[in-house]
């Protein structure tokens, strides 16, 4: 009878929660999935019910218990990976959130960011980020201004705040553990990436008391153990935590400068590892933390595309172009490939390298011959152009050129899209044999923390069992397409600029 330990990974994403069982060789044994309700109170506002997120964790873990009882009984360690920047503020005694979680896509703090733009230089220097609604600090501040404007609840130690990882650690540990890791802390605008701790000056700038924030620890760490949870035995240690994109970087085993991956989910997130030295970017990229296994800090350059798979979801649900997201592959392959339509899927503003929260989604070049097939193709092309923008920004800044790009996520099941990505970026694209690289990365971190796995086993890139796509297009045609895209962006930036 097999008695080897099993790692439970809780992968809490933007549109769903997954509970994943992983063995000590980082192989996935079983997955349970539960959708997360998207709440849109106003234009540009995106929220989640944090208590529903917790319920989804319970639901998915219990599904694994019922469907895989023997594997469930061998769970010996827990890893957590999560949607980053999404923020919860909750009552310390009851656990009830003061307000719905404010999601990373939310732009309600845009005006505040514009008012405080004089802080941007300081923020870039200390955090590697920029002042933007995307990050957690402005979200925490918004909730505090609404529910605790005098900060009396904060000062009386009645409320605490954190990203989703912190909320889940606190809940799983029976309210005993209050931690975050370097990767999640680095996405708040409040952590100084040069020493890995909260920055007192930035906390003062945002009027956020340090006492309401969790302790920051390496991604591999004993974050506490399960207690008083009715769907897991007590005493299971939480040994690995990382934000979803950094977890995916670990899953792809990108540990050395120049190794890069892009995950395509709701958005698209490209990370290029830069080693133990932060590289400052003046091309719109973010300097952020990679997962840490000890006190030595690790860094990467990141580019964030807010809308990737969400563009296909919008075509499916908003415009009812097709019934299943996978139908986009058929429609786009049957379209007029020379239609020259430009679709900029900025449905939540433009992310890196433009950082324009006022930008709106736009479709250019429509004619009477245009059908949903051409628009679907243009949506896929729009995602690939945004990734190409990120590649251009990294190449302009990094001394280690990207030779190939490892990709994962739901969109990569679309082979037409993968081929399109290779043509648009000019890179060789390697798909993963498993689309759950985020969960695998978190499982590796927990396995290292529990000493079920050895770091040396994960220092070399994956032996890819997926597919390889090469850019079979002439540079002249690719340059023409890229120039049309850039021209559209430039002109629409003027159109969408505040009057």
N, C-alpha and C positions, 0 to 999 in steps of 0.2 A: 504493500500500500504506500502510495506517494505521500510523504509528510513534509515535503519542502515548503517553506513559507511562501505565502502569497501577499502581494502588495495591492492594496486598494487605492486607486487614484480617483479623486473627486475632481472632475474637469467641469468647472462652472463657467459656461460661456454666455454670450450675449443673447442667443436665441434658444439655448437649451442647456440642461445639465446632464452630464454623463457620469456614470459610475463605471469604472473599468477595473477588471482584475488582471494583474500582470504577474508573470512568473519571474524568477530570479535571473533569467536570461533576457529580460525586457521583451518578452513575447506576450501579446494580448491573448487572454483566455476567454474573456466574456465582456460584453458591454451592455449597459442599460441606459436608455435615453428618455428624458422628460422635457417637453417644451417649456419655454418661459414666456409669459405674456408680455407683450410690448405695450407700454402705456404712453399715449401722446396727448398730454393735457392741452398743449398749445403748439402752434407752429414752432418747430425747432427744439421743443422740449421732448425728452425721451426719459422714461422712468421704468423701474422695475419694482415690484413688491418684494422687499427683502424676505418677508416671512414666507412668501410663495417660493422663493429661491431655496430657503431652508427645507420647506416641504418637498421640493423636487429632489433634494439630496436624499431625504428619507425614502421617498418613493423609489428612486433608482437603486439604492442600496438594498432595500427590501426585495426588489425584483431579482437582484442577483442572489439573495439568500434563498428565495423560493425556487429559482431556476437552476442554481448551481450550489446546492447546500454543502457539498464536500469542499469545494474550493472556498466558499465563504467561511467555513469553519477553520480554514488555515490562514486567514488574514492575520498578518503579524506586523504590518507597518502601513502607514497611510501617507500618501502624497497628495498635495493640493495644487491645482493650477487654476487660474481664474481670469475672467475678463478684467483688464487693468483699468485704472482711473475711476471706474464706477464706485460711487461713494455712499456710505451709510453712516448715519448718526443715530445712536440708539440709547435708550434708558439703561443705565448700568444695573439696576436692580431687577427690572422686569424683562429686559431684552427687547422690548418693543421699539421699533424704529420711530423717530420723531416725524419722519417724512418718508415717502417712497425713495428708494435708492435712485440717485441721479446718475444716468448712464453716460459713459464716455462720449457718446455721440452728441450729447445735449449741448445746445449753444445758448442757453438762457443768460449766461454771464458775459456775453459778447460786449455789451456796453461797458460793463465794469472793467473788462480787459483794456478797452480803448482808453478809458479814463486813467488807468494806471500804467500806461505804456512807458512812462518814465522809469518804471522798475524793470523793464525788459532786459537791459544790459546786465544788470546785477543778477537777474534770474538766469540768464544764459551762462554767465561765468560760474555761478555756484552749482547749478543743477544740470546744465547741458541741454535744457529745454527752453521754451520761450513762453511768454505770457499768452495763453490761449485758453478758451473755454474747455478744451479737450481734457485738461489735467485736473487733478483732484482738489487742489487748494481752493480754487474759486467756487467749487461745488460745496465743499465743507463750509466755507464762509457764507454762502447763500443760505444754507440751512440754518446756520447759527444766527444770522441776521433776522431770519423769520421767526425762530423759536426761542432764541436766547440772546437778544440784542445787547443786553448788558453783561453777558457771559457769566451770569450768576449761577446757572446750572453747571457750567464748566468749572467754575471756581469752587462750587460745593461738592464736586466730584460725583455728580449725579448722571452725567452723560459722557459717552465716549464715541469716538469716530474712527473710521477706517475704510479701507478698500475691502472687496469681497473676501479675500484671503483671511484678513483679520477677523471679519465677522464669522466666518466658518470655523476658524480655529477656536474662537471664544465660545461658540455654540457647542462644538464637538467636545471641548474640554470641560463642559459643565460650568462655564463662566470663570474658569480658573486661569486660563492662558490668554495673554493679550500681546500678540506679536504680529509683526510683518517681516518680510524679507527684503534684501537689498533691491531686488528687481522691482517689486511693487512700490517700495519706498521711493525709488528713483523716478516714479511717474506722478509724484504729488505736487511738484514745485516747492517742496518743503525740505527735501533731503539734499545735503551737500555731497555731491558725488566724489569729492576729493578726499573726504574722510569717512563717508558712509553713515553719517548721523544726521539727526534733525538740525536745521540751521536756525539759531535763535533770531537772527536778524530777519529772515524771511517769515518766520512765525509771527514776529511783531508786525511786519508789513501787512500780512493778511489778517491780523488780529485773531489768531488761532492759538489758544493756550496749549503748550506742549503736553500738559498733563492729560489731555483727552486723546492723545495719540499713542499708538502701540510702540513697544520696544522693537528696534530694528536688529535683525540677526542675519547671518549667512543663509543662503538658500538650503544648504544641508545643515540641519540643526535639530535638536530635540525641542519641538515647539509645544510639548505637552502631550497628554494622553487622553483618550476618550473617557468620559465620565458622565453618568446620569443621562445617557442617550438611549432611547428605547429601540433603536434599530442596529446598534453595534454593542458588542461586549465592552465593558470597561477595561482600561489599561492598555489599549492599543496605541502605540506612540505615533505621533505625526512627525515624520523625519525629513520631509522634503517639501519645500514650497517655492513656487516661482510663478510670475505672471505668464500668461499663456504664450506670448511670443518668445520669451526667453526660454521657456520650457521646450518649445518646438526647436529652438536652436540646439538645445542639449539633445533632443531626440534625433536630430540630424547629425549629431556628433561634430558640430562645428565649434571647435575649441581654439582654433589658431587664426591669426590675422589673415584676412582675405577670404576666409570661408564664409559663405552667405547662404541664406535661405529666405524664401518668401512663403508665407502661409496665407491662403485664400479662404476666408470665411465671410462673415458679414462685411468686413473690410479686407484690405491686403496689407501685410506688414512684412517689410523686408529688413532683415538684420544682417549686418556684416561684422564679424568679430574683429576687434582691434587689439586684443591681448590686455596687458596690465597697464596700459597708458590710455587715458581719455584723449580722443582727437576732437578738437573744437571744429565746428563746421560753420562756414559762412555761406553755405549753399542751400540752406533750408532744412538740412538734416538735423536729427536729434542725437546728442551724445547721451547714452544711457548705460545702465548697468547690465552686464551679462550675469548669469547665475554664478553664485559663489559657493565654493566648497570649504572655505575657511576664511581667515582674516585678510587674505590677499584679494583686493578688489579686482574685478574683471569688467571690461567695457566693450561696447559695440556702437556702431553707427546705425541709426534706424530711420527708416522712412515709412510714414503711415499714410495709407489710402483709406479714407473713411468709408467709401462705398465700393464694394467689389461684388461679392455674391448678392448683396442687398439690391444691386441694380437688376439682377435677374429675378430676384424675388419680387421686385416692384413690377417688372413686366408681367410676371405670372399673376400676382394678386391684385395689383393696382389697375393694370390695363388688360388683364385676362388674355394675354397673347397665347398662353399655353397652360396646360394643366399641371405639368411636372417640370421642375427646373431642368431636368435632363433633356427635355424637348428642345431646349435652346441650341443644343448641338446639331440637331437635325435641321432646324430652321436656318441657322446661320450657314451651314454647309450648302443649303439649297438656294441661298440668296445670290443676288447679283454682286459679285466680288469687286466690281468696279464702280459701285454706286457712289463712292466718295462722300458718304455721310459722316459727319463728326458728331458723336454723342459724348458729351462731357457729363458723367454721372455724379455731379456734385449735389446730391440730394440732401447732404448734411454739411454743405460747404466744401471747400477744397482743402485737403490736408497738405502734407509735405510734397514738394518744396515751396508751395505758394502760400499756405496758411492764410486763407481768405475765407472767413466764416460768413461773409456776405454773398459769396458766389452761390448761384443756383444751378440746378441741372439744366442742360441746354442741348438741343438737337438742331444741327445745321445741315443744310443741303437737301431738304425734302423736295420731292417732285411728285407729280401725279402717278409716277411709276413706282413710288416707294410703297413697300408693303411691310408687314410686321417682320418679314424675314430680314430685310435690310436693316431695320431698326435694331433687331436682335444682334445682328452681326456688328453693328456700330457700337452697341452696348459692350460687347466683349472686347472690341478694339479699344474702347475708351478705358477699360480696366488695364489693358496691356500698355497703353500709352502712359498711363499714370505710373506704372511700374518702371517703364523706360525712363521716365523723368527722375525716378529715384536712383536708378543705375547711373545715369548721367551725373547726378549730384555726388554719388559716392566715388566715381572714377575721377571727378575733378578734385577730390579731397584726399583720397587714400593713396598711399604708396604701394599698396598691394592690390593690383587689379583683380577684378572678379572674372575668373575664367569660365566658370559654370555656375548655374543657380539651381539649388535644390528647392523643390516646391512640394507643398502638401496642402490639404484642405479640400473641402467639398467641390470647389470649382475645377480642381485638377482631374476629376473624373471625366471631364469634357475634353476629349482628345483634340478636337478642333481648336479649342481655346489654348491648349498647351502648344500646339503648332503655331498658332497666332502669336503667342507670347515669345517664342523663339525668333520669329520673323521681326517682331517689333523691337525687341531688345538687342538683337544681334548676338545673343548668348546661346550656348548649349544649355538646354533645360533638362534637368533630371527629376523625374517624378519619384515619389516614394512608393514602395510596395505596400505601405500601410498609410492610410490618410490620417490616422490618429497619432501623429508625431508629437502633438502637445501632451497627450496623456502618457505616451512612452517616455518623454523627457521628464515629466514629473515622477514617473515610476522609477526612473534611473536615479534621480536625486534622493528619493526615499530609500531606494535600495542601497545607495552609498552610505546614507546616514545610519541605516540599520546594519551595515556591513554584510548584507546579503550579496552585494556586488562589489567589484573592484574598479577603481578609477581607470587603471591601465586598460581595462577591457573596452573602454568607451572613448579612448583618446584619438582613435583614427576614424575618418569618415565612414559612414555606412557603406557596406557592400550593396550597392543598389540592385534591387531586383525589379525595379520599376522600369519605365521606358525613357529613352533619350530622344529629344527633339532638337534638330539642328536648324539654323536660320537659312533655309533654302530660298533666298530672295536676294536680288542684286542690291548692293549698297545704294545705288541711285534711286531705286524704287522705295527702299526703306527711308532714305533721307527725305524724299518727297512727301511721304506719309507723315513723317515726324514734323516736318516744317508746317504742313497744313494744320496739324494738331496745335503746335505752338502758336501759330498765327491766330487760331480761334481763341485760345486761352488769353492771349495778349489783348485782343479786341474786346472780349467779354469782361475782362477785368475792369475796363473803363466803363462798360455798360452797367455793371453791378456795383460800381463804387458808390458810396453814400452821397446823396445830393446835398 
